[in-house]
Amino acid sequence: MILMKIMSCSSSSSSSYDYGYLFVCEEATDEASPLWCSSSSNLGSFWSFNIYIFPNSKTVEWKSVSRLCEKKTLLTVNGEYPGPTIAVQEDDDVEIKVTNHISLNTTIHWHGIKQRRSGWADGPAYITQCPIKSGESYTFRFKVIGQRGTLWWHAHISWQRASVHGEWWKEDVEGIEADTILYGSGPNTSDAYTINGLPGSLHPCSNKDTFIQNVERGKTYMLRIINAALNNELFFAISNHTLPVVEIGAIYTKPLTTPAIMIASGQTTNVLLTTDQNPGTFVMAARPYVTAIVPFDNTTTVGFLHYKEEDTIKMPQKISISNLPPMRDTSFATKFSNSLKSLASTC
């Protein structure tokens, strides 16, 4: 899954949080700064949140979701799929209470947070902590130091990450994991990748399950992009637009303008999108970068970038995106990786 949060760089607030992100923001004085963000829940230097692991306010244990012509139940957080966003500022102390209301053990991993003297708050079950049992709670406490940008959180026990944030399997992911352990074979491949939980119109029964992002012409937006697929690296691109990379894994990079990005599983990347095309509807797409001979999901997920100046959304009759690299494009992957530089780099 590609998770994507889009923010106008001229916006003075980012209060509508819908996805499983952890935003780390600078205290900025310039509202035009592309990495400026704020939250009305700021408690000064200390932030406290509650996360309850259950599907919705009716206390149903699992949430039913329809995709690819079928229904299945998913583990959700606070009833949201993908889950809610947490926004903090650099150097804040963060406290998050997780309460487990499902019948299975669970934990939450704060992916990418540098746990300095707080390794017990990292979240992987049986590694830094015992899992959170059904009906019990655990409070994570850590300090955000030397990081700013986009990170994310997810369940971290067995294959629960595939349920909360992952590729889409029609089958039950825990059953897939159990069969893999029982028979010693590789796991069944997923049935689709998604953009913000939606597989896109290339898949059956998915015209309505297609992500569409409305934008205004002549603005610059920051896209917070996360590869939440379970294993695969992904290529991502938007037709007729470039994607200047400015941050990876909550660390600033030297700006790199590129027609597409490659993003590893669990990795986060911030890009600045300038809407400089004539009004219309443009394809955004993600597909895997794979060179192995083992079976893998070779599908492509698509969404659309729609300029508001065009009154109606006119879906392209032919879905094509020339700047999205082919699945085995090692030359692009190598060039992209080698071009990423830290701010301190002299080359």
Phi, psi and omega in degrees: 000136166265121171261133183222125172247129183246133181227135174288133182290347177264002182284145179258006181206151175224061189270349181265092185257127186235348192234170184281058182257160165235105179274131172246116190246148172279154167282102188254146176257348182253109184293344179277353181298133185294341181252018180280135172204163184214169177212139181286351182265016180297124179255025183094240181261007183228131181238136180228132181225156171242131174239122179250125183274090173198157193289320182200179186292350178272007178059028171286138189288329182230149180256131180275128182229137179257127174211148174053043175074005183224158175255147173209165179259143182233147169286126182232164178246123182054029177077007185250141175224115348298174190280178184288160181260145176243131179241128178227173175248153178304140181076007175282151166269132185241135176231123183229118179265122179252122179247128185263113178249021174251172185278348182261156170294154177205167168211169173238130178254133181265087194293117176097346177292129176280106183275093180269110183060027177217037184302333179292350179262007185289321171112337183296125181297139178067006177246302177252353179195161168286151179295160177277118183285162178303130179084358182251169181232158173216136181255121177269132177230125177205166179244136179270114185232127172066025178225145177205140182130225187240126169231185180208169179231157180197163174298148184219065171210127183051227183260021180299332179299328178290337179276318183282311180218102180191189173294166182260121172251135172291326180280165175289125187292329178291326176292322177298316179296318180297317179295323179298316179292320184293315187259349178075012179264173176289155180291154174299142179287156179290165181266344180193150162268162182224159168246115185052043175082003183243126185287334178096165192288353176284348182258155180296146177058030189236012178301321178278342179261053181235128182285130177233124178250120177274136179223166175252143180292144175085012178246165174244127181245147172262123176261121175265109189248131179233133171270101180260015173294156187290319187226329195271143165289149182231144165269144178220138180204161174235127185300139176066013180229149172261162183232085178293116181279132180234349182200141175223128177060037179067026175231128179297147174236163168296135182306130179232113179272125187216149178286342180203166175236157167247132184228126184281162179301126181086354183276152176241144180217129174258132177231155178254115182259120176259125183271082188248016180263165172297143183309138181175193178239126187239143182281135165245145186207155175223140175214160185285152166254111185221133175242354181285164180263358180286157179298145177205163178284113184257024181275168178239134175257141182230153169219190184221141172256118187243124176283127184297336181296339174270117190300316182248150177275111179259102181294133176302134180292330177240121181276107177215148180213101189292336183268007174270118184297151173297163187300328185250031183278078181294327181297317178293315181301318181292315180298317180297312182297318182290341182274346180284127183228145175285164179297334182275354182294142179260000182251000000 
